[in-house]
Amino acid sequence: MRDPNRIDYFLKRLGECWKKVPDWRFGQFICNIPFGGKDPFYMEDSQFIECIESFFKESNDDNNK
């Protein structure tokens, strides 16, 4: 059985990213994240959140150039 405590940790990290684009609805948020050709349905939580955080890190890096 998966550890239910992972959910709060995941949601905290998701929330930190989502707050960077507060005007986006959740559907927009998910649709705007590139998942590298992977189907998010089959991704582990850790892979999913890594894609999201990577997207915002790269976006932030591009804005700081």
URPEHU-V457412 format. One record per helix or strand of 2 or more residues. SS is the DSSP state (helix for helix, strand for strand). FROM is the first residue (numbers start at 1). TO is the last residue. If there is no record, write none. Layout:
BEGIN
ss->SS from->FROM to->TO
ss->SS from->FROM to->TO
END
This chain:
BEGIN
ss->helix from->5 to->21
ss->helix from->26 to->31
ss->helix from->40 to->42
ss->helix from->45 to->63
END
